[in-house]
């Protein structure tokens, strides 16, 4: 994966690339991507977790409803 990301970045130098990973999975030095900045996100608090989960399920439910009910159809369909 490291080679593929680095080759993509080299082939498309003006493209912004965001790579995410669990922090424990990125500790080994040989896995680090050359010329990529690293950042660690702050953990969510309980209220943020609850809000995220609520919004996630609302979004997924809406998407599933859209797939089941694509809209009115003609009688000939």
C-alpha positions in Angstrom: 0.0 0.0 0.0 2.8 2.4 0.9 4.4 2.0 -2.6 1.0 2.5 -4.3 0.3 5.7 -2.4 3.8 7.1 -3.0 3.7 6.3 -6.7 0.2 7.9 -7.0 1.5 11.0 -5.2 4.5 11.2 -7.5 2.3 10.8 -10.6 -0.2 13.5 -9.5 1.8 16.0 -7.5 -0.9 18.6 -7.5 -3.6 16.3 -6.0 -4.2 16.6 -2.3 -4.1 13.2 -0.6 -5.3 12.3 2.8 -4.3 8.9 4.2 -5.9 7.7 7.4 -4.7 4.9 9.8 -5.0 3.7 13.3 -2.1 5.2 15.3 -0.9 1.8 16.5 -0.8 0.5 12.9 1.5 3.4 11.8 4.2 3.2 14.5 6.7 1.3 12.4 9.2 3.6 10.7 9.3 1.5 7.5 5.5 2.1 7.0 5.8 5.8 7.0 5.1 7.7 3.8 7.8 9.9 2.5 7.0 13.6 2.2 3.6 13.2 4.0 2.8 15.2 7.1 1.5 13.4 10.1 -1.3 14.5 12.5 -3.2 12.9 15.3 -6.8 13.8 15.8 -8.1 14.5 19.2 -10.5 11.9 20.6 -14.2 12.5 20.7 -15.9 13.3 24.0 -19.1 11.4 25.0 -21.4 14.1 23.6 -19.5 14.2 20.3 -19.7 10.4 20.0 -23.5 10.4 20.6 -24.0 13.2 18.1 -21.8 11.4 15.5 -23.6 8.1 15.9 -27.0 9.8 15.8 -26.2 11.6 12.6 -24.5 8.6 11.0 -27.6 6.4 11.5 -29.9 9.2 10.3 -27.8 9.5 7.1 -27.6 5.7 6.5 -31.4 5.4 7.1 -32.1 8.2 4.7 -29.9 6.6 2.0 -31.5 3.2 2.4 -34.9 4.8 2.2 -33.9 6.5 -1.0 -32.8 3.2 -2.5 -36.0 1.4 -1.6 -38.3 4.2 -2.9 -36.7 5.7 -6.0 -39.8 7.7 -6.8 -43.0 7.5 -8.7 -43.2 5.2 -11.7 -45.4 5.0 -14.7 -47.9 2.2 -14.9 -46.2 0.8 -17.9 -42.9 0.1 -16.1 
